[in-house]
């Protein structure tokens, strides 16, 4: 990725402020990019990675696995990077033309509909708590088995959905606590895609 001088200076300031870090280099790179996009150092401890999340996520991206997102803001945030790298198809739950069932949000209904055709996709829930709840229910019913789940919705109710991921065998990256948003979700996917692209010895150009 081509960096402007201000990007380099900002990332260097982040590195100096963090100092020594126990995260692996790949996890640290994702965390520092999230901090850079949000100006919030708390994400260093809030980001939670399952043991195999980066390896499984990288393999899925390299295999051109479809990416299902909850909101257009996430789709817009990752489309450029994925087009430059692995060309993964991206589908947005909230923009389906079908009318949601009663008592279901657009994102939740869209995710449930998408899951039928993409049971092993990468699922990125950046903003919609209802979509995360639906995703967990589908995993519990063994309707889907995602290659990777990225969950960063801001949560004030049903926080146990994030905690459920922690106990799950599904590869996952999530934000603990109340914080999170679409920017964080997009940054995680973009950072993982770039790290994977570099690992494959390719050049973004």
DORO-472609 format. One record per residue: x, y, z of N, C-alpha, C in turn. Coordinates in steps of 0.2 Angstrom, whole numbers, plus 5000, padded with zeros to 4 digits. Example, Ala and Ser with C-alpha at 12.3 -4.5 7.8 and 13.67 -1.06 7.14 Angstrom:
// DORO-472609
     nX     nY     nZ    caX    caY    caZ     cX     cY     cZ
   5066   4972   5039   5062   4978   5039   5066   4984   5039
   5064   4989   5035   5068   4995   5036   5064   5000   5039
END
This chain:
// DORO-472609
     nX     nY     nZ    caX    caY    caZ     cX     cY     cZ
   5004   4994   5000   5000   5000   5000   5004   5006   5000
   5003   5011   4996   5007   5017   4995   5004   5022   5001
   5009   5024   5005   5007   5028   5011   5010   5035   5010
   5006   5040   5011   5008   5047   5012   5012   5048   5018
   5016   5053   5017   5020   5055   5023   5017   5056   5030
   5011   5059   5029   5007   5059   5035   5005   5053   5038
   5003   5048   5034   5002   5041   5036   5008   5038   5040
   5013   5039   5037   5019   5036   5040   5021   5039   5047
   5020   5046   5047   5021   5049   5053   5016   5047   5058
   5010   5046   5056   5005   5045   5061   5006   5038   5064
   5007   5033   5060   5008   5026   5062   5014   5026   5066
   5020   5030   5065   5026   5030   5069   5024   5032   5076
   5019   5037   5076   5017   5040   5083   5013   5035   5087
   5009   5031   5083   5005   5026   5086   5010   5020   5089
   5015   5018   5085   5020   5013   5088   5024   5016   5094
   5026   5022   5094   5029   5025   5100   5025   5025   5106
   5019   5027   5105   5014   5027   5111   5013   5020   5113
   5012   5015   5109   5011   5008   5111   5017   5005   5115
   5023   5006   5112   5029   5003   5114   5029   4996   5113
   5031   4992   5118   5031   4985   5118   5024   4982   5117
   5023   4977   5113   5016   4974   5112   5017   4966   5112
   5013   4963   5115   5013   4956   5115   5009   4952   5109
   5006   4956   5105   5003   4953   5100   5008   4951   5094
   5005   4946   5090   5010   4944   5085   5010   4950   5080
   5015   4950   5075   5016   4955   5070   5009   4956   5066
   5006   4951   5064   5000   4952   5060   4994   4955   5064
   4993   4952   5070   4988   4955   5074   4989   4962   5076
   4996   4964   5077   4997   4971   5079   4996   4975   5073
   4998   4973   5067   4997   4977   5061   4989   4979   5060
   4985   4974   5061   4978   4975   5061   4976   4980   5066
   4978   4979   5072   4976   4983   5078   4978   4990   5077
   4985   4991   5074   4987   4998   5073   4983   5002   5068
   4981   4998   5063   4977   5001   5057   4970   5003   5060
   4967   4999   5064   4961   5001   5067   4962   5007   5072
   4967   5007   5076   4969   5013   5080   4970   5019   5075
   4973   5019   5070   4974   5024   5065   4968   5027   5063
   4963   5022   5061   4957   5024   5058   4952   5027   5063
   4953   5026   5069   4948   5028   5074   4951   5033   5080
   4957   5033   5080   4961   5037   5085   4959   5035   5092
   4958   5028   5093   4956   5025   5099   4961   5020   5101
   4965   5021   5106   4970   5016   5107   4967   5010   5111
   4961   5011   5114   4958   5005   5117   4957   4999   5113
   4957   5000   5107   4956   4994   5102   4961   4989   5103
   4967   4991   5105   4973   4987   5106   4971   4981   5110
   4967   4982   5115   4965   4977   5120   4958   4974   5118
   4954   4978   5115   4947   4976   5113   4947   4971   5108
   4951   4972   5103   4951   4967   5097   4953   4960   5100
   4948   4955   5098   4949   4948   5100   4950   4944   5094
   4955   4940   5094   4956   4935   5088   4956   4928   5091
   4952   4924   5087   4953   4917   5089   4959   4914   5086
   4961   4908   5089   4968   4906   5088   4969   4905   5080
   4965   4903   5076   4966   4902   5069   4963   4907   5065
   4961   4912   5067   4957   4917   5063   4961   4920   5057
   4967   4922   5059   4970   4925   5053   4972   4920   5048
   4974   4914   5050   4976   4909   5045   4970   4907   5041
   4965   4906   5044   4959   4904   5041   4956   4909   5036
   4956   4915   5039   4954   4921   5035   4958   4922   5029
   4964   4922   5030   4969   4923   5024   4968   4917   5019
   4967   4911   5021   4966   4906   5016   4959   4907   5012
   4954   4909   5016   4947   4910   5013   4948   4916   5008
   4951   4921   5009   4952   4927   5005   4956   4925   4998
   4961   4921   4999   4965   4919   4994   4961   4914   4989
   4956   4911   4992   4952   4906   4988   4946   4909   4985
   4946   4916   4985   4941   4920   4982   4934   4919   4985
   4934   4917   4992   4928   4916   4995   4923   4922   4995
   4917   4921   4995   4912   4927   4995   4912   4930   5002
   4911   4937   5002   4911   4941   5008   4904   4944   5009
   4901   4942   5014   4894   4944   5016   4895   4950   5021
   4892   4956   5020   4892   4961   5025   4885   4964   5026
   4885   4967   5032   4878   4969   5035   4876   4976   5032
   4881   4980   5031   4879   4987   5029   4883   4989   5022
   4880   4994   5018   4884   4997   5013   4890   5000   5015
   4890   5003   5021   4896   5006   5023   4902   5002   5023
   4901   4996   5025   4906   4991   5025   4908   4989   5018
   4903   4988   5014   4905   4986   5007   4909   4991   5004
   4907   4997   5004   4911   5003   5001   4918   5003   5004
   4918   5001   5010   4925   5002   5014   4930   4997   5011
   4927   4991   5009   4932   4985   5007   4933   4984   5000
   4928   4987   4996   4928   4985   4989   4934   4986   4985
   4937   4992   4986   4943   4994   4983   4949   4989   4984
   4950   4988   4991   4956   4983   4993   4955   4976   4990
   4948   4974   4990   4947   4967   4987   4948   4967   4980
   4946   4972   4976   4947   4972   4969   4954   4972   4967
   4958   4976   4971   4965   4976   4970   4969   4969   4972
   4966   4965   4976   4969   4959   4978   4966   4953   4975
   4962   4950   4979   4959   4943   4977   4953   4943   4973
   4949   4949   4973   4943   4950   4969   4937   4946   4972
   4937   4945   4978   4932   4942   4981   4925   4945   4980
   4920   4941   4978   4913   4944   4978   4911   4947   4984
   4907   4953   4984   4905   4955   4991   4897   4956   4990
   4893   4954   4995   4886   4955   4995   4884   4958   5001
   4879   4963   5001   4877   4966   5006   4870   4964   5008
   4869   4962   5015   4863   4960   5017   4857   4965   5017
   4859   4972   5018   4854   4977   5019   4851   4979   5012
   4854   4977   5007   4852   4980   5000   4848   4975   4996
   4846   4969   4999   4842   4964   4995   4835   4967   4994
   4832   4966   4988   4826   4969   4986   4820   4965   4989
   4821   4959   4992   4815   4956   4995   4813   4959   5002
   4807   4959   5003   4804   4963   5009   4806   4958   5015
   4808   4961   5021   4809   4958   5027   4803   4955   5030
   4804   4949   5033   4798   4946   5037   4797   4951   5043
   4790   4951   5045   4788   4955   5051   4793   4954   5057
   4795   4959   5060   4799   4959   5066   4807   4958   5064
   4808   4957   5058   4815   4957   5056   4818   4963   5053
   4824   4965   5055   4827   4971   5051   4829   4969   5044
   4831   4974   5040   4833   4972   5033   4840   4968   5034
   4844   4970   5038   4851   4966   5039   4850   4959   5041
   4846   4958   5046   4844   4951   5048   4841   4947   5043
   4836   4950   5040   4832   4946   5035   4837   4944   5029
   4841   4950   5027   4845   4949   5021   4851   4943   5023
   4853   4944   5029   4858   4939   5031   4856   4932   5030
   4850   4931   5033   4846   4924   5033   4845   4922   5026
   4844   4926   5022   4842   4925   5015   4849   4923   5011
   4854   4927   5012   4861   4926   5009   4864   4919   5011
   4863   4917   5018   4866   4912   5021   4864   4905   5017
   4858   4905   5014   4856   4899   5010   4861   4897   5004
   4864   4903   5001   4868   4902   4995   4875   4902   4997
   4877   4905   5003   4884   4906   5005   4885   4904   5012
   4884   4897   5013   4885   4894   5020   4892   4895   5023
   4897   4895   5018   4904   4895   5020   4908   4902   5019
   4904   4907   5018   4907   4914   5016   4911   4917   5022
   4914   4922   5021   4917   4927   5026   4911   4931   5028
   4909   4932   5034   4904   4936   5036   4906   4942   5040
   4905   4948   5038   4907   4954   5041   4901   4958   5044
   4900   4958   5051   4895   4962   5054   4898   4968   5057
   4897   4974   5054   4901   4980   5056   4896   4984   5061
   4890   4984   5059   4885   4989   5063   4879   4986   5066
   4876   4981   5063   4870   4979   5065   4870   4973   5070
   4868   4975   5076   4867   4969   5081   4863   4964   5079
   4857   4966   5076   4852   4960   5074   4855   4956   5069
   4859   4958   5065   4863   4953   5060   4867   4949   5063
   4871   4951   5069   4875   4947   5072   4871   4941   5076
   4866   4943   5079   4861   4939   5082   4859   4933   5078
   4857   4935   5072   4854   4930   5067   4860   4926   5065
   4866   4929   5064   4872   4925   5062   4873   4919   5067
   4873   4921   5073   4875   4916   5078   4869   4911   5078
   4863   4913   5078   4858   4908   5077   4859   4903   5072
   4861   4905   5066   4862   4901   5060   4868   4896   5061
   4873   4899   5065   4879   4894   5066   4877   4889   5071
   4873   4891   5076   4870   4886   5081   4866   4881   5078
   4862   4882   5073   4858   4877   5070   4862   4873   5064
   4868   4875   5064   4872   4872   5059   4870   4873   5052
   4866   4878   5051   4864   4880   5044   4870   4883   5040
   4875   4886   5043   4881   4889   5040   4887   4887   5044
   4893   4887   5041   4899   4887   5044   4904   4892   5041
   4904   4898   5043   4908   4903   5040   4915   4901   5040
   4919   4904   5035   4926   4903   5035   4929   4908   5040
   4926   4914   5041   4928   4919   5046   4922   4923   5047
   4922   4925   5054   4917   4930   5056   4921   4936   5059
   4919   4942   5056   4922   4948   5059   4916   4952   5062
   4916   4953   5069   4910   4956   5072   4912   4962   5076
   4910   4968   5074   4912   4974   5077   4906   4979   5078
   4900   4976   5079   4894   4981   5080   4894   4984   5087
   4893   4990   5087   4892   4993   5094   4886   4990   5098
   4887   4988   5104   4882   4984   5107   4880   4987   5114
   4874   4987   5115   4871   4989   5121   4866   4984   5124
   4864   4980   5120   4860   4974   5122   4863   4968   5118
   4861   4962   5121   4863   4956   5118   4871   4955   5117
   4875   4958   5122   4882   4958   5121   4885   4951   5121
   4880   4946   5124   4882   4939   5124   4883   4936   5117
   4881   4939   5112   4882   4937   5105   4890   4937   5104
   4893   4942   5106   4900   4943   5105   4904   4938   5109
   4902   4937   5115   4905   4932   5120   4904   4925   5117
   4898   4924   5114   4897   4917   5111   4902   4915   5106
   4904   4920   5102   4909   4919   5097   4916   4917   5100
   4917   4919   5106   4923   4918   5110   4924   4910   5111
   4918   4907   5113   4918   4900   5114   4917   4896   5108
   4916   4899   5102   4914   4895   5096   4921   4893   5093
   4920   4887   5089   4926   4885   5085   4926   4888   5079
   4922   4893   5077   4922   4897   5071   4927   4902   5071
   4932   4902   5066   4937   4907   5066   4933   4914   5066
   4936   4918   5071   4933   4925   5072   4937   4930   5074
   4935   4936   5073   4938   4942   5076   4933   4947   5078
   4933   4949   5084   4927   4953   5086   4930   4959   5091
   4926   4964   5092   4928   4969   5097   4924   4968   5104
   4927   4967   5109   4924   4966   5116   4921   4972   5118
   4916   4972   5122   4913   4978   5125   4908   4981   5120
   4906   4987   5122   4901   4991   5118   4904   4994   5112
   4910   4995   5111   4913   4999   5105   4912   4995   5099
   4913   4999   5093   4913   4996   5087   4909   4999   5082
   4911   4998   5075   4907   5002   5070   4909   4999   5063
   4906   5001   5058   4908   4999   5051   4915   5000   5049
   4918   5006   5051   4925   5008   5050   4930   5002   5052
   4928   5000   5059   4933   4995   5062   4932   4989   5058
   4926   4987   5056   4926   4980   5052   4929   4981   5045
   4928   4986   5042   4931   4987   5035   4939   4987   5036
   4942   4990   5041   4949   4991   5042   4952   4984   5044
   4948   4980   5047   4951   4973   5049   4951   4969   5042
   4946   4969   5038   4946   4965   5032   4951   4968   5027
   4952   4975   5027   4957   4978   5022   4964   4976   5024
   4965   4976   5031   4972   4974   5034   4974   4967   5032
   4969   4963   5034   4970   4956   5033   4971   4954   5025
   4967   4957   5021   4968   4956   5014   4975   4958   5011
   4977   4964   5014   4984   4967   5012   4990   4962   5015
   4989   4960   5021   4994   4956   5024   4994   4949   5020
   4988   4946   5018   4988   4940   5014   4991   4941   5007
   4990   4947   5004   4992   4948   4998   5000   4948   4998
   5003   4952   5003   5010   4952   5004   5013   4945   5005
   5009   4941   5009   5012   4935   5011   5012   4930   5004
   5008   4931   5000   5008   4928   4993   5013   4931   4988
   5017   4935   4991   5023   4938   4987   5020   4942   4981
   5014   4946   4982   5012   4950   4976   5013   4957   4978
   5011   4961   4973   5012   4968   4974   5006   4972   4972
   5004   4976   4977   4997   4980   4976   4998   4985   4970
   5004   4988   4969   5005   4992   4964   5001   4999   4965
END
